[in-house]
Amino acid sequence: MPEEYDYDLVVVGGGPAGSSAAFAAAKNGIKVALIEKENSIAETVRTSGVTWIESIKEFGIPDNCYNPIKNFSFVSPNNEVTISDSIATAAVLDVRKTYRWLANEAEGAGADIFLKININEVIKNENNDIIGVKGTGPKGEITFHSKIVIDATGFTSVISKAMGFVTQWKRFGAGAEYEAIVENSDPDTWWLMVGQEYTPAGYAWIFPLGNNIVRIGVGVGKPESDIDPTQRLKEIIEKQLGPIKKLGKITPIEFHYGLIPNDGLSRKTVFNNLILVGDSAGQANPLVLEGIRYAIRFGRVAGKVASDAIKNKKTDEDALYPYEENWRNAIETKINSAGKVQDRWIGLSDKEWDKELDIIKELKTDEFLDFIKADFGLSNMLKLAMNHPKLAVRQLFNLVKGK
Ligand SMILES: Cc1cc2nc3c(=O)[nH]c(=O)nc-3n(C[C@H](O)[C@H](O)[C@H](O)COP(=O)(O)OP(=O)(O)OC[C@H]3O[C@@H](n4cnc5c(N)ncnc54)[C@H](O)[C@@H]3O)c2cc1C
């Protein structure tokens, strides 16, 4: 007998967006299913896990889930800069621990978690609106009926694609990374490495987790470059380029690979009975390809809006629109500005990167942090563009705010 279930809300995808949506919806008192295709939550890690301590605190993520970062080092072929903060503001997450904590929170609030279920079909009503999903699990075919579905399947956007609402992302980042034990690592300092030898469109990184464990990775912008990030990662480790040399012997313990959308905030994210959240909605900062805190934050908003709509018995696009309004108000301008900086960075030659690092040296710590977090409000940017004592910084921010 095929398995069949009835839920108020079905959330497909047990990443940070899905778990957070399921948590907020279950907490609001409706019947929620959270469905994940892998054997466990975060079985496969597809991210470097850098985020910000302010957000970690806001979400209530436990202190044992991250390594704090105080120093931000950049290296280009012939230049280097380190911006230091008196207290740690950034963090490298223990991704598995954090994502499992998020899923446990959802379960604790009353959501049912289904693992090993690969959703591959949508169920529609006579108006072509979604009213459930189908997939395959250990016992064969499985069906979930629901009033609303949240597509939190990440880059692949399985549900929205099956509905015919979206096609594959055209512009995206591809990243490969080793989690490795090394001989020497400063647990307070991350490294971003730029220039042709590291990657022709993107950046390479060393993110420390403490206890001499680091994540060393390479990100490549597609379609701008056809370089394979895994191959390039092996090469830069073999050549011991830049700060990689200082790590000493590198013993990989895990390999991570992932794709992240970089098409801007181009997608509509609410339809009748359907919400897109996290990477499926393209909610990422294109400058450093950062999406975890948006996935959690807007996952919670999606869960709350969906559960309110279900309680009010009105689940059409209009009823779900407050979700889209919320996230657009929060990040649209900032992400658009970050996109302009990215457009500038993606075309820089090695020499230009050396000069760009000279500009970054001129930023105060809080200016730098706003910049890298894409947290520049328009007024902040205008201030930098008009009043910064250094001409090069004024020019950079003029470019970012203009266009
Ligand atoms: C190389 C790389 C490095 C990154 N580094 C950072 C970083 O340092 N900091 C940061 O903030 N962001 C980073 N990101 C981005 C970040 O990982 C994403 O923005 C974030 O994971 C989005 O969360 P999500 O829940 O939307 O999607 P995901 O984390 O991708 O979760 C989607 C979940 O859905 C499940 N799923 C998919 N299809 C189905 C299906 N058909 N049925 C059931 N389940 C399904 C998947 O197994 C997965 O568990 C990086 C991305 C990449 C690729």
The ligand as an SDF file (V2000), in Angstrom:
LIG
                    3D

 53 58  0  0  0  0  0  0  0  0999 V2000
   30.6660   26.1190   -1.9320 C   0  0  0  0  0  0  0  0  0  0  0  0
   29.6550   26.9260   -1.1580 C   0  0  0  0  0  0  0  0  0  0  0  0
   30.0690   27.6390   -0.0450 C   0  0  0  0  0  0  0  0  0  0  0  0
   29.1550   28.3820    0.6770 C   0  0  0  0  0  0  0  0  0  0  0  0
   29.5830   29.0620    1.7550 N   0  0  0  0  0  0  0  0  0  0  0  0
   28.7040   29.7760    2.4980 C   0  0  0  0  0  0  0  0  0  0  0  0
   29.1290   30.4490    3.6690 C   0  0  0  0  0  0  0  0  0  0  0  0
   30.3070   30.4160    4.0390 O   0  0  0  0  0  0  0  0  0  0  0  0
   28.1920   31.1410    4.3750 N   0  0  0  0  0  0  0  0  0  0  0  0
   26.8820   31.1980    4.0000 C   0  0  0  0  0  0  0  0  0  0  0  0
   26.0790   31.8310    4.6660 O   0  0  0  0  0  0  0  0  0  0  0  0
   26.4690   30.5760    2.8780 N   0  0  0  0  0  0  0  0  0  0  0  0
   27.3280   29.8550    2.1390 C   0  0  0  0  0  0  0  0  0  0  0  0
   26.8960   29.1860    1.0300 N   0  0  0  0  0  0  0  0  0  0  0  0
   25.4760   29.2740    0.6880 C   0  0  0  0  0  0  0  0  0  0  0  0
   24.6180   28.4300    1.6400 C   0  0  0  0  0  0  0  0  0  0  0  0
   25.1210   27.1330    1.7040 O   0  0  0  0  0  0  0  0  0  0  0  0
   23.1760   28.4110    1.1470 C   0  0  0  0  0  0  0  0  0  0  0  0
   22.7440   29.7340    0.9160 O   0  0  0  0  0  0  0  0  0  0  0  0
   22.2540   27.7310    2.1520 C   0  0  0  0  0  0  0  0  0  0  0  0
   22.6490   26.3960    2.3600 O   0  0  0  0  0  0  0  0  0  0  0  0
   20.8070   27.7410    1.6570 C   0  0  0  0  0  0  0  0  0  0  0  0
   20.0080   26.9580    2.4870 O   0  0  0  0  0  0  0  0  0  0  0  0
   18.7250   26.2100    1.9150 P   0  0  0  0  0  0  0  0  0  0  0  0
   18.0780   25.5700    3.1060 O   0  0  0  0  0  0  0  0  0  0  0  0
   17.9510   27.1140    1.0670 O   0  0  0  0  0  0  0  0  0  0  0  0
   19.2840   25.0790    0.9270 O   0  0  0  0  0  0  0  0  0  0  0  0
   20.1940   23.8000    1.1970 P   0  0  0  0  0  0  0  0  0  0  0  0
   21.1220   24.0380    2.3150 O   0  0  0  0  0  0  0  0  0  0  0  0
   20.7590   23.4200   -0.1140 O   0  0  0  0  0  0  0  0  0  0  0  0
   19.1630   22.6790    1.6490 O   0  0  0  0  0  0  0  0  0  0  0  0
   18.2780   22.0600    0.7640 C   0  0  0  0  0  0  0  0  0  0  0  0
   17.8820   20.7130    1.3360 C   0  0  0  0  0  0  0  0  0  0  0  0
   16.8530   20.1410    0.5320 O   0  0  0  0  0  0  0  0  0  0  0  0
   17.1000   18.7740    0.3410 C   0  0  0  0  0  0  0  0  0  0  0  0
   16.4440   18.3890   -0.8940 N   0  0  0  0  0  0  0  0  0  0  0  0
   16.7610   18.7970   -2.1500 C   0  0  0  0  0  0  0  0  0  0  0  0
   15.9340   18.2230   -3.0490 N   0  0  0  0  0  0  0  0  0  0  0  0
   15.0670   17.4450   -2.3620 C   0  0  0  0  0  0  0  0  0  0  0  0
   14.0040   16.5970   -2.7500 C   0  0  0  0  0  0  0  0  0  0  0  0
   13.6720   16.4300   -4.0350 N   0  0  0  0  0  0  0  0  0  0  0  0
   13.3190   15.9350   -1.7850 N   0  0  0  0  0  0  0  0  0  0  0  0
   13.6620   16.0850   -0.4750 C   0  0  0  0  0  0  0  0  0  0  0  0
   14.6830   16.8720   -0.0480 N   0  0  0  0  0  0  0  0  0  0  0  0
   15.3800   17.5500   -0.9760 C   0  0  0  0  0  0  0  0  0  0  0  0
   18.6310   18.7020    0.2760 C   0  0  0  0  0  0  0  0  0  0  0  0
   19.1060   17.4120    0.5290 O   0  0  0  0  0  0  0  0  0  0  0  0
   19.0310   19.7070    1.3440 C   0  0  0  0  0  0  0  0  0  0  0  0
   19.1430   19.1240    2.6140 O   0  0  0  0  0  0  0  0  0  0  0  0
   27.7920   28.4340    0.2720 C   0  0  0  0  0  0  0  0  0  0  0  0
   27.3810   27.7110   -0.8380 C   0  0  0  0  0  0  0  0  0  0  0  0
   28.2840   26.9700   -1.5480 C   0  0  0  0  0  0  0  0  0  0  0  0
   27.8310   26.2020   -2.7480 C   0  0  0  0  0  0  0  0  0  0  0  0
  1  2  1  0
  2  3  1  0
  2 52  2  0
  3  4  2  0
  4  5  1  0
  4 50  1  0
  5  6  2  0
  6  7  1  0
  6 13  1  0
  7  8  2  0
  7  9  1  0
  9 10  1  0
 10 11  2  0
 10 12  1  0
 12 13  2  0
 13 14  1  0
 14 15  1  0
 14 50  1  0
 15 16  1  0
 16 17  1  0
 16 18  1  0
 18 19  1  0
 18 20  1  0
 20 21  1  0
 20 22  1  0
 22 23  1  0
 23 24  1  0
 24 25  2  0
 24 26  1  0
 24 27  1  0
 27 28  1  0
 28 29  2  0
 28 30  1  0
 28 31  1  0
 31 32  1  0
 32 33  1  0
 33 34  1  0
 33 48  1  0
 34 35  1  0
 35 36  1  0
 35 46  1  0
 36 37  1  0
 36 45  1  0
 37 38  2  0
 38 39  1  0
 39 40  1  0
 39 45  2  0
 40 41  1  0
 40 42  2  0
 42 43  1  0
 43 44  2  0
 44 45  1  0
 46 47  1  0
 46 48  1  0
 48 49  1  0
 50 51  2  0
 51 52  1  0
 52 53  1  0
M  END
$$$$
